[in-house]
């Protein structure tokens, strides 16, 4: 099944700086880590897009502590996602620059931490980039995709060191 992409994926094994577009997302939040609550986060988001006839897009973003799952809303469907509910919050994000590492495999904490560590090493080797916040997971494949075909990324939002304080 083909989904609209909010932005282009980072290929497996690649680390790159890229700019994510501004966008509207819907978010579900839990009290536990994302990896302990991803199923319970997915359900209210999926219900929301079904009830509001919103097309599924990729990727799905994940904030790890506390667990948050976010779905991108396609530009031609923004009017369908304009009101928060008890389960789902509307989030408008500005354009963001990230350092991204592409991966392949299961959407589990071990794979997330492996790419997070690669990015932290890359950042220590490239000190002109500074992180803004914690690492996020970015998941491209649907739930029926076999684990060995799933693609994902880990992102850190970044700024150039000389941009701090501007």
C-alpha positions in Angstrom: 0.0 0.0 0.0 1.4 3.4 -1.0 1.2 6.2 1.6 1.9 9.9 1.1 5.4 10.8 2.4 5.8 13.9 4.6 9.5 14.0 3.5 12.0 11.6 1.9 13.5 8.8 4.0 17.2 8.5 4.9 18.5 5.3 3.3 19.8 2.4 5.5 23.4 3.0 6.7 23.4 6.7 5.8 23.8 9.7 8.2 22.6 13.0 6.8 21.5 16.5 7.7 18.1 17.3 6.3 15.3 19.8 6.7 11.9 18.5 7.7 9.0 20.5 6.4 6.6 22.4 8.7 3.5 20.3 9.3 0.4 19.4 11.3 0.6 16.1 13.2 -1.8 14.4 15.5 -0.3 13.0 18.7 -1.1 10.4 21.4 0.8 10.4 24.6 1.4 7.8 27.2 3.0 7.6 30.6 5.5 4.9 29.9 8.4 4.7 27.4 7.4 4.5 23.7 8.6 1.0 23.5 6.3 -0.1 26.3 3.3 1.7 24.9 3.4 1.9 21.1 0.3 -0.3 20.7 -1.8 1.8 23.0 -0.6 5.0 21.3 -1.4 3.7 17.8 -5.0 2.8 18.5 -6.4 6.4 19.3 -4.5 7.8 16.4 -5.8 5.2 14.0 -9.3 5.7 15.3 -9.0 9.5 14.8 -7.9 9.2 11.2 -10.7 6.6 10.5 -13.4 8.7 12.1 -12.3 11.9 10.3 -11.6 10.2 6.9 -7.9 11.2 7.0 -5.5 9.3 4.7 -2.6 7.6 6.4 0.8 9.2 5.7 4.3 8.2 6.6 6.5 8.4 8.5 5.2 7.9 12.0 7.3 9.8 14.6 8.0 8.6 18.1 9.2 10.5 21.1 10.6 8.0 23.6 10.2 9.4 27.2 7.4 9.7 27.9 6.0 7.7 24.9 4.4 9.8 22.2 3.4 8.7 18.7 2.7 11.3 16.0 1.0 10.9 12.6 1.6 13.5 9.8 -1.4 15.0 8.2 -1.3 15.5 4.4 -1.5 19.1 3.3 -4.8 18.5 1.4 -6.4 17.1 4.6 -5.4 19.7 7.2 -9.0 20.8 7.6 -9.9 17.3 8.8 -7.4 17.5 11.7 -8.1 20.8 13.4 -9.5 19.8 16.8 -7.8 18.0 19.7 -9.8 15.3 21.6 -9.3 13.6 24.9 -7.1 11.0 23.2 -5.4 13.0 20.4 -3.7 16.4 20.4 -3.2 18.5 17.3 0.5 19.6 17.0 1.7 22.2 14.5 5.5 21.9 14.0 7.7 24.4 12.3 10.3 23.5 9.8 13.1 21.6 11.6 16.7 20.6 10.7 17.8 17.2 11.9 20.7 14.8 11.7 19.2 11.5 10.6 20.5 8.0 10.6 18.7 5.4 8.4 18.2 1.8 9.5 16.4 -1.4 8.6 14.9 -4.0 10.9 12.5 -4.4 13.8 11.1 -1.3 15.5 12.5 -2.1 18.9 14.5 -0.2 21.5 17.7 -2.1 20.7 17.7 -0.9 17.1 16.7 2.7 18.1 19.5 2.9 20.7 22.0 1.5 18.2 21.3 4.3 15.7 21.1 6.9 18.5 24.6 5.9 19.6 25.8 6.2 15.9 24.4 9.7 15.8 25.9 10.7 19.1 29.3 9.5 17.8 28.8 11.5 14.6 27.8 14.6 16.6 30.9 14.3 18.8 33.0 14.2 15.5 31.1 17.2 14.1 31.0 19.7 17.0 29.7 22.5 14.8 26.3 20.8 15.1 24.4 20.9 18.5 21.3 18.9 19.4 18.0 20.5 20.4 16.2 17.9 22.5 16.2 14.2 22.6 16.4 11.6 19.9 13.2 10.6 18.1 12.2 7.5 16.1 10.9 7.8 12.6 9.1 4.7 11.2 8.3 4.3 7.6 6.8 0.8 7.2 3.2 -0.4 7.9 2.5 -2.9 10.7 2.1 -5.8 8.2 5.6 -5.3 6.8 7.9 -8.2 7.8 10.5 -7.1 10.4 13.5 -7.6 8.0 12.0 -5.2 5.4 11.0 -2.4 7.9 12.8 0.9 7.5 13.3 3.5 10.1 15.4 6.5 11.2 16.6 8.1 14.3 16.7 11.9 14.4 18.2 14.6 16.6 17.0 18.1 15.9 20.1 20.2 15.4 21.4 23.7 14.9 24.8 24.9 13.9 26.9 26.1 16.9 27.1 29.6 15.5 23.2 29.8 15.4 22.9 29.5 19.2 21.8 32.9 20.6 20.9 34.4 17.2 
